[in-house]
Amino acid sequence: MWNKLTQIFRIPELRNKVLFVLGVFFVFRIVANIPVPGIDISRLRAFFEGNQLFGLLNIFTGGAMSNFSVAMLGLGPYITALIIMQLLTMIFPSLEQMYKEEGEAGRQKFNQYARLLTVPLAVMQSYAMISILKNQGIIFFQNQIQLVVTISVIAAGTIFLMWLGELISEKGIGNGVSLMIFAGIVAGFPSALRQTLLTWDPSRIPSYIGFLAISIIVIVGVVLITESRRNIPVSYAKKIRGNRVYGGVSTYLPMNVNPAGVIPIIFALSIMLVPGVIGSFFVNVQNQWVAKVAVFLRDVFSQGQVIYTVIYFVLVLLFTYFYTAVTFDPKNIAENLQKMGGFVPGIRPGRPTAEFLNFILNRVLLIGAVFLGLIAVLPNIVQNITGITTFTIGGTSILIVVAVVLETIRQIDSQLTMREYEGF
């Protein structure tokens, strides 16, 4: 590990990328602590501490929501826009063709549409959050101009964070969106540890030990499922050019057990938060029937509830298959293998190879999706048993942190390996 760290800072290009990411994190933390004027911060923080749903939202924004900062929505609208765009690929064949068949230019155009969709979603979500807090009597506006300015500032903060994430993907290391979410979660660790120490109860030591053990199991499980892969043997036919023979080698096509990574967790959480937010928005309306439905949604979709855990598990499974279907195309891989003269032993090139890859993928992915879903909901179950609700110590947050760290380390290793080959 120390050897890799020294190598990172010896290579100027890699060192600059790492320092750039750290610099973006620093800017993100500054923005997350700039509050919108005219807000009672103390009452706002008390509300988030007593509400599990909004406390969960606050964790993923790194405390920006409890500060009512200009970045209070985090990257939520952008993630929602990506989910909508990828769902639309199943409805509109032209979008699917753009994303899968037009190469890098098509993906850039697809991402541009997602960025444009982020703007109205950020405006809508900021207005919804302000309306919820206003109905709770937490914030007040003297006139409509102040309301419009606040919505505009919050939406601009989301666009700014989206731009920072894009900068990380372009000039830094790793996926910008994942790293920004990682930074928001990690930012809450010191305060969570401080809160745990302040509320330390010696009689609950067994519960603390059990929670720590489950957190370690989650970390080990994430590492296991992220690093596991199914190797499919691939052989290349021999080619004779002049007096030389090319090809004739055998290698493996690695197929990850969970090729979707941490994205299904982020997508599932984004969907799970919507019913609770809608319920909180309508909980104080005068219509009793609507108010009862809103209370039901708010209570059912609270973290730790049985229905919440079951739906969360199912959504993780579905999004794992969905995101893999969008990003991993067996037909395209089979065509590329055929063009390069490669084939899977015992399988005819072309369509039979694509069907074989799809067959293997569905069965391997089932193991990965179930395992990922179990790891995601296991901490919720443990929190109900032990009674420890320090969400940032374990749970989905630590799942995202570990997966993002592994992905980033893998990209750094690939950069180091590439430079070792350049040395040869």
C-alpha positions as CSV (number, residue, x, y, z in Angstrom):
1,M,0.0,0.0,0.0
2,W,2.8,2.4,0.9
3,N,4.6,1.6,-2.3
4,K,1.5,2.5,-4.3
5,L,1.1,5.8,-2.4
6,T,4.7,6.8,-3.2
7,Q,4.2,5.8,-6.8
8,I,1.0,8.0,-7.0
9,F,2.9,11.1,-5.8
10,R,5.9,10.3,-8.0
11,I,4.0,10.3,-11.2
12,P,3.1,14.0,-12.0
13,E,0.0,13.3,-14.0
14,L,-1.5,10.9,-11.5
15,R,-0.6,13.1,-8.6
16,N,-2.3,16.1,-10.2
17,K,-5.5,14.0,-10.7
18,V,-5.6,13.0,-7.1
19,L,-4.9,16.5,-5.8
20,F,-7.6,17.8,-8.2
21,V,-10.2,15.4,-6.7
22,L,-9.2,16.5,-3.2
23,G,-9.5,20.1,-4.2
24,V,-13.0,19.5,-5.6
25,F,-14.0,17.9,-2.3
26,F,-12.7,21.0,-0.5
27,V,-14.9,23.2,-2.7
28,F,-17.8,20.9,-2.2
29,R,-17.5,21.1,1.6
30,I,-17.3,24.9,1.5
31,V,-20.5,25.1,-0.7
32,A,-22.3,22.6,1.6
33,N,-21.8,25.0,4.6
34,I,-23.0,28.2,2.9
35,P,-26.6,28.7,4.2
36,V,-29.4,30.4,2.3
37,P,-30.2,33.7,4.1
38,G,-33.2,34.1,6.3
39,I,-33.4,30.6,7.8
40,D,-33.5,29.6,11.4
41,I,-30.7,27.0,11.4
42,S,-31.3,25.7,14.9
43,R,-34.9,24.8,14.3
44,L,-34.0,23.2,11.0
45,R,-31.3,21.0,12.5
46,A,-33.7,19.9,15.3
47,F,-36.2,18.9,12.6
48,F,-33.7,16.7,10.7
49,E,-32.5,15.0,13.8
50,G,-36.0,14.0,14.7
51,N,-37.0,12.8,11.2
52,Q,-35.5,9.6,9.8
53,L,-36.4,10.2,6.2
54,F,-34.9,13.7,6.0
55,G,-32.0,12.6,8.2
56,L,-31.2,10.0,5.5
57,L,-31.4,12.7,2.8
58,N,-29.1,14.9,5.0
59,I,-26.5,12.2,5.2
60,F,-26.2,11.9,1.4
61,T,-25.7,15.6,1.1
62,G,-23.0,15.7,3.7
63,G,-25.1,17.8,6.1
64,A,-25.9,20.4,3.5
65,M,-29.6,19.9,3.9
66,S,-29.6,20.5,7.7
67,N,-27.6,23.7,7.0
68,F,-30.2,24.7,4.3
69,S,-27.1,25.4,2.2
70,V,-27.1,26.3,-1.5
71,A,-26.2,22.6,-2.1
72,M,-29.0,21.1,0.0
73,L,-30.3,18.9,-2.8
74,G,-26.9,17.4,-3.5
75,L,-26.8,15.4,-6.7
76,G,-30.4,14.0,-6.2
77,P,-32.0,15.8,-9.2
78,Y,-29.1,14.7,-11.5
79,I,-29.4,11.1,-10.4
80,T,-33.2,11.2,-10.9
81,A,-32.6,12.6,-14.4
82,L,-30.2,9.8,-15.2
83,I,-32.8,7.2,-14.0
84,I,-35.6,8.8,-16.1
85,M,-33.3,8.9,-19.2
86,Q,-32.3,5.3,-18.8
87,L,-36.0,4.3,-18.3
88,L,-36.8,6.2,-21.5
89,T,-34.3,4.0,-23.5
90,M,-36.7,1.1,-23.0
91,I,-39.6,3.2,-24.5
92,F,-37.8,5.1,-27.3
93,P,-35.6,3.0,-29.6
94,S,-33.8,6.1,-30.8
95,L,-32.5,6.9,-27.3
96,E,-31.4,3.3,-26.9
97,Q,-29.6,3.4,-30.2
98,M,-27.9,6.7,-29.2
99,Y,-26.7,5.3,-25.9
100,K,-25.5,1.9,-27.1
101,E,-24.7,2.1,-30.8
102,E,-23.4,5.6,-31.4
103,G,-20.3,5.2,-29.3
104,E,-18.8,7.9,-27.1
105,A,-20.5,10.7,-29.1
106,G,-23.9,9.2,-28.5
107,R,-23.2,8.8,-24.8
108,Q,-22.1,12.4,-24.5
109,K,-25.3,13.5,-26.2
110,F,-27.3,11.3,-23.9
111,N,-25.6,12.7,-20.8
112,Q,-26.3,16.2,-22.1
113,Y,-30.0,15.5,-22.2
114,A,-29.8,14.3,-18.6
115,R,-28.1,17.5,-17.6
116,L,-30.8,19.6,-19.3
117,L,-33.5,17.5,-17.5
118,T,-31.7,18.1,-14.2
119,V,-32.6,21.9,-14.3
120,P,-36.4,21.6,-14.1
121,L,-36.1,18.6,-11.6
122,A,-33.9,20.7,-9.4
123,V,-36.4,23.6,-9.4
124,M,-39.3,21.2,-8.7
125,Q,-37.4,19.4,-5.8
126,S,-36.3,22.6,-4.2
127,Y,-39.8,24.0,-4.3
128,A,-41.1,20.7,-2.8
129,M,-38.5,20.8,0.0
130,I,-39.3,24.4,0.8
131,S,-43.0,23.7,0.8
132,I,-42.5,20.8,3.2
133,L,-40.4,22.8,5.6
134,K,-42.8,25.7,5.3
135,N,-45.8,23.5,6.2
136,Q,-43.8,22.3,9.3
137,G,-43.4,26.0,10.4
138,I,-39.6,25.9,10.1
139,I,-39.0,28.5,7.5
140,F,-40.9,31.7,6.5
141,F,-40.7,34.0,3.5
142,Q,-41.7,37.6,3.7
143,N,-42.7,37.8,0.0
144,Q,-42.7,35.7,-3.2
145,I,-39.5,37.3,-4.5
146,Q,-37.5,35.8,-1.6
147,L,-39.1,32.4,-2.4
148,V,-38.1,32.7,-6.1
149,V,-34.6,33.7,-5.2
150,T,-34.2,30.8,-2.7
151,I,-35.4,28.3,-5.3
152,S,-33.1,29.7,-7.9
153,V,-30.1,29.6,-5.5
154,I,-30.7,26.0,-4.5
155,A,-31.2,24.8,-8.1
156,A,-28.0,26.6,-9.1
157,G,-26.2,24.8,-6.2
158,T,-27.3,21.5,-7.6
159,I,-26.1,22.4,-11.1
160,F,-22.8,23.5,-9.6
161,L,-22.3,20.2,-7.9
162,M,-23.2,18.4,-11.1
163,W,-20.5,20.4,-12.9
164,L,-18.0,19.5,-10.1
165,G,-18.9,15.8,-10.6
166,E,-18.4,16.1,-14.4
167,L,-15.0,17.8,-13.8
168,I,-13.9,14.8,-11.6
169,S,-14.9,12.3,-14.3
170,E,-13.1,14.4,-16.9
171,K,-9.9,15.5,-15.2
172,G,-9.7,13.3,-12.0
173,I,-9.8,9.7,-11.0
174,G,-13.0,7.6,-10.8
175,N,-16.7,8.4,-11.4
176,G,-17.5,12.0,-10.4
177,V,-21.1,11.4,-9.2
178,S,-20.1,8.4,-7.0
179,L,-17.2,10.3,-5.5
180,M,-19.3,13.3,-4.7
181,I,-21.8,11.1,-2.9
182,F,-18.9,9.4,-1.2
183,A,-17.6,12.8,0.0
184,G,-21.0,13.7,1.4
185,I,-21.3,10.5,3.4
186,V,-17.7,10.6,4.7
187,A,-18.2,14.2,5.8
188,G,-20.8,12.9,8.4
189,F,-18.5,10.3,10.0
190,P,-16.8,12.6,12.5
191,S,-20.1,14.1,13.8
192,A,-21.6,10.6,14.0
193,L,-18.6,9.3,16.0
194,R,-18.8,12.3,18.3
195,Q,-22.5,11.7,18.9
196,T,-21.8,8.1,19.7
197,L,-19.1,9.0,22.2
198,L,-21.4,11.6,23.8
199,T,-24.2,9.2,24.2
200,W,-22.0,6.3,25.3
201,D,-23.8,3.8,27.5
202,P,-21.7,0.9,29.0
203,S,-24.8,-1.3,29.3
204,R,-25.1,-1.3,25.5
205,I,-21.6,-2.6,24.8
206,P,-22.8,-5.9,23.4
207,S,-25.0,-4.0,21.0
208,Y,-22.1,-1.8,19.9
209,I,-20.0,-4.9,19.4
210,G,-22.7,-6.6,17.3
211,F,-23.2,-3.5,15.2
212,L,-19.5,-3.2,14.6
213,A,-19.3,-6.9,13.6
214,I,-22.1,-6.5,11.1
215,S,-20.4,-3.5,9.7
216,I,-17.3,-5.6,9.1
217,I,-19.4,-8.3,7.5
218,V,-20.9,-5.7,5.2
219,I,-17.4,-4.4,4.2
220,V,-16.1,-8.0,3.6
221,G,-19.3,-8.8,1.6
222,V,-18.9,-5.7,-0.6
223,V,-15.3,-6.4,-1.3
224,L,-16.2,-10.1,-2.1
225,I,-19.0,-9.3,-4.5
226,T,-17.2,-6.4,-6.2
227,E,-14.0,-8.4,-6.8
228,S,-15.7,-11.7,-7.8
229,R,-15.9,-12.5,-11.5
230,R,-16.7,-15.4,-13.8
231,N,-14.0,-16.0,-16.4
232,I,-15.3,-17.2,-19.7
233,P,-12.6,-18.9,-21.8
234,V,-11.9,-17.3,-25.2
235,S,-9.6,-18.6,-28.0
236,Y,-8.4,-16.8,-31.0
237,A,-7.9,-18.4,-34.4
238,K,-4.4,-18.5,-36.0
239,K,-3.7,-16.2,-38.9
240,I,-0.8,-16.6,-41.3
241,R,0.6,-13.4,-42.8
242,G,3.6,-14.0,-44.9
243,N,6.0,-16.2,-43.0
244,R,4.5,-15.3,-39.6
245,V,1.7,-16.8,-37.6
246,Y,-0.5,-14.5,-35.5
247,G,-3.1,-15.4,-32.9
248,G,-3.8,-18.9,-31.7
249,V,-3.8,-17.8,-28.0
250,S,-6.3,-18.5,-25.3
251,T,-7.5,-16.0,-22.7
252,Y,-10.5,-15.2,-20.6
253,L,-13.4,-12.8,-20.8
254,P,-14.0,-11.6,-17.2
255,M,-17.6,-11.2,-16.3
256,N,-18.2,-9.5,-12.9
257,V,-20.7,-10.9,-10.5
258,N,-22.1,-7.4,-10.1
259,P,-21.1,-5.3,-13.1
260,A,-23.5,-2.5,-12.1
261,G,-21.4,-1.7,-9.0
262,V,-22.9,0.7,-6.5
263,I,-25.4,2.3,-9.0
264,P,-28.3,0.0,-8.1
265,I,-28.1,1.1,-4.5
266,I,-28.1,4.8,-5.4
267,F,-31.1,4.3,-7.8
268,A,-33.0,2.3,-5.3
269,L,-32.5,4.9,-2.6
270,S,-33.6,7.6,-4.9
271,I,-36.9,5.8,-5.7
272,M,-37.5,4.8,-2.0
273,L,-37.2,8.4,-0.9
274,V,-40.0,9.7,-3.2
275,P,-43.1,8.2,-1.4
276,G,-41.9,9.5,2.0
277,V,-41.2,13.0,0.6
278,I,-44.7,13.1,-1.1
279,G,-46.3,11.9,2.2
280,S,-44.5,14.6,4.2
281,F,-45.6,17.2,1.7
282,F,-49.3,16.4,2.0
283,V,-49.5,15.4,5.7
284,N,-51.0,18.7,6.9
285,V,-53.6,19.2,4.2
286,Q,-57.2,19.8,5.2
287,N,-58.6,16.8,3.3
288,Q,-58.6,14.0,5.9
289,W,-58.4,11.1,3.4
290,V,-55.4,12.7,1.7
291,A,-53.8,13.4,5.0
292,K,-54.3,9.7,6.1
293,V,-52.7,8.4,2.9
294,A,-49.8,10.9,3.3
295,V,-49.2,9.7,6.9
296,F,-49.4,6.1,5.8
297,L,-46.7,6.8,3.1
298,R,-44.5,8.7,5.5
299,D,-44.6,6.0,8.1
300,V,-44.3,3.0,5.8
301,F,-41.4,4.4,3.8
302,S,-39.4,5.3,6.9
303,Q,-36.1,3.6,7.2
304,G,-36.2,0.4,9.3
305,Q,-39.8,-0.5,8.5
306,V,-40.5,-4.0,7.3
307,I,-42.2,-2.9,4.1
308,Y,-39.4,-0.4,3.5
309,T,-36.8,-3.2,3.8
310,V,-38.6,-5.6,1.5
311,I,-39.3,-3.0,-1.2
312,Y,-35.7,-1.7,-0.9
313,F,-34.4,-5.3,-1.4
314,V,-36.6,-5.9,-4.5
315,L,-35.6,-2.5,-6.0
316,V,-31.9,-3.3,-5.6
317,L,-32.4,-6.6,-7.5
318,L,-34.4,-5.0,-10.3
319,F,-32.0,-2.1,-10.7
320,T,-29.0,-4.4,-10.8
321,Y,-30.6,-6.3,-13.8
322,F,-31.8,-3.1,-15.4
323,Y,-28.5,-1.1,-15.2
324,T,-26.6,-4.2,-16.4
325,A,-28.9,-4.6,-19.4
326,V,-28.3,-0.9,-20.3
327,T,-24.5,-0.9,-19.9
328,F,-23.6,-4.5,-20.8
329,D,-24.5,-5.7,-24.3
330,P,-23.7,-9.5,-25.0
331,K,-24.6,-9.0,-28.7
332,N,-22.0,-6.2,-29.1
333,I,-19.3,-8.3,-27.3
334,A,-20.0,-11.3,-29.4
335,E,-19.7,-9.2,-32.6
336,N,-16.4,-7.7,-31.4
337,L,-15.1,-11.2,-30.6
338,Q,-16.1,-12.4,-34.1
339,K,-14.4,-9.5,-35.8
340,M,-11.1,-10.1,-33.9
341,G,-11.2,-13.8,-34.7
342,G,-12.1,-14.9,-31.2
343,F,-14.6,-17.5,-30.1
344,V,-15.8,-19.3,-27.0
345,P,-14.7,-23.0,-27.2
346,G,-17.7,-25.2,-28.1
347,I,-19.9,-22.2,-29.1
348,R,-20.4,-20.9,-32.6
349,P,-19.5,-17.3,-33.2
350,G,-22.1,-14.6,-33.6
351,R,-25.6,-15.0,-32.3
352,P,-25.0,-18.3,-30.4
353,T,-22.1,-16.6,-28.5
354,A,-24.3,-13.7,-27.6
355,E,-27.0,-16.1,-26.3
356,F,-24.4,-18.0,-24.3
357,L,-23.0,-14.8,-22.8
358,N,-26.5,-13.7,-21.9
359,F,-27.2,-17.1,-20.3
360,I,-24.1,-16.9,-18.1
361,L,-24.7,-13.2,-17.3
362,N,-28.3,-13.8,-16.0
363,R,-27.2,-16.6,-13.7
364,V,-24.1,-14.9,-12.4
365,L,-26.0,-11.6,-12.0
366,L,-28.7,-13.4,-9.9
367,I,-26.0,-14.2,-7.2
368,G,-24.6,-10.7,-7.3
369,A,-28.0,-9.0,-7.1
370,V,-29.3,-11.1,-4.2
371,F,-26.0,-10.7,-2.3
372,L,-26.0,-7.0,-2.9
373,G,-29.7,-6.7,-1.8
374,L,-29.0,-8.7,1.4
375,I,-26.0,-6.6,2.3
376,A,-28.1,-3.4,1.7
377,V,-30.9,-4.4,4.0
378,L,-28.9,-6.3,6.6
379,P,-27.9,-3.2,8.6
380,N,-31.5,-2.0,8.7
381,I,-32.4,-5.3,10.4
382,V,-29.5,-5.1,12.8
383,Q,-30.5,-1.5,13.7
384,N,-34.0,-2.8,14.6
385,I,-32.4,-5.6,16.8
386,T,-29.7,-3.6,18.5
387,G,-31.5,-0.2,18.6
388,I,-28.5,1.7,17.4
389,T,-29.6,4.2,14.8
390,T,-26.2,5.8,13.9
391,F,-26.8,5.4,10.2
392,T,-23.4,6.6,9.1
393,I,-21.5,3.9,11.0
394,G,-23.0,1.1,8.9
395,G,-25.7,0.4,6.4
396,T,-26.1,1.5,2.8
397,S,-23.8,4.5,3.4
398,I,-20.9,2.2,4.2
399,L,-21.8,0.0,1.3
400,I,-21.5,3.0,-1.1
401,V,-18.3,4.2,0.6
402,V,-16.5,0.8,0.3
403,A,-17.7,0.2,-3.3
404,V,-16.6,3.7,-4.4
405,V,-13.2,3.2,-2.7
406,L,-12.7,-0.1,-4.5
407,E,-13.7,1.3,-7.8
408,T,-11.3,4.3,-7.4
409,I,-8.4,2.0,-6.3
410,R,-9.0,-0.2,-9.3
411,Q,-8.7,2.8,-11.6
412,I,-5.5,4.0,-9.9
413,D,-4.1,0.5,-10.2
414,S,-4.8,0.5,-13.9
415,Q,-3.1,3.9,-14.3
416,L,0.0,2.6,-12.4
417,T,0.0,-0.6,-14.5
418,M,-0.2,1.4,-17.8
419,R,2.8,3.5,-16.8
420,E,4.8,0.3,-15.9
421,Y,4.2,-0.9,-19.4
422,E,5.3,2.5,-20.7
423,G,8.6,2.0,-18.7
424,F,9.2,-1.3,-20.6
